[in-house]
């Protein structure tokens, strides 16, 4: 089994699918019930994924796109530069083999990156995988 296949095959979706769906629905309700925040619109996301945390998500994404160049803003989660071999900081352009990573809220500030929306629109216009 290739490394990338391992990360696809060994996901929480190996659990009974109804158990995962139930957990994800309950989790969304729990977030919405909080009086400490006002998170809205989670139900509009087409995909939900059960993960141990942000580091696991970065690992999974990288392993699925291991032959691509990972691109991110300066100030992004420092873990990325520690284990990704083929990476670069975003310089205003995307190349055909790039895979762009952006945290939200942004790792360096805890807020949206000032160029968040613009870079997502640029990537979408060019049909790049985010």
QUIFENVEN-V275746 format. One record per pair of residues at least 12 apart in sequence whose C-alpha atoms are under 8 Angstrom apart, sorted by sequence separation. I is the first residue (numbers start at 1). J is the second residue. If there is no record, write none. Layout:
i:I j:J
i:I j:J
This chain:
i:28 j:42
i:70 j:84
i:102 j:116
i:28 j:43
i:74 j:89
i:70 j:86
i:71 j:87
i:72 j:88
i:73 j:89
i:74 j:90
i:69 j:86
i:70 j:87
i:71 j:88
i:72 j:89
i:73 j:90
i:68 j:86
i:69 j:87
i:70 j:88
i:71 j:89
i:72 j:90
i:69 j:88
i:71 j:90
i:58 j:80
i:62 j:84
i:24 j:48
i:55 j:79
i:24 j:50
i:76 j:102
i:77 j:103
i:71 j:98
i:76 j:103
i:69 j:97
i:70 j:98
i:71 j:99
i:72 j:100
i:68 j:97
i:69 j:98
i:70 j:99
i:71 j:100
i:72 j:101
i:73 j:102
i:94 j:123
i:99 j:128
i:100 j:129
i:101 j:130
i:20 j:50
i:68 j:98
i:69 j:99
i:70 j:100
i:71 j:101
i:72 j:102
i:76 j:106
i:77 j:107
i:98 j:128
i:99 j:129
i:100 j:130
i:68 j:99
i:70 j:101
i:76 j:107
i:77 j:108
i:99 j:130
i:75 j:107
i:76 j:108
i:96 j:128
i:75 j:108
i:65 j:99
i:12 j:50
i:12 j:51
i:8 j:60
i:7 j:60
i:7 j:63
i:8 j:64
i:7 j:64
i:4 j:63
i:5 j:64
i:3 j:63
i:4 j:64
i:4 j:65
i:4 j:66
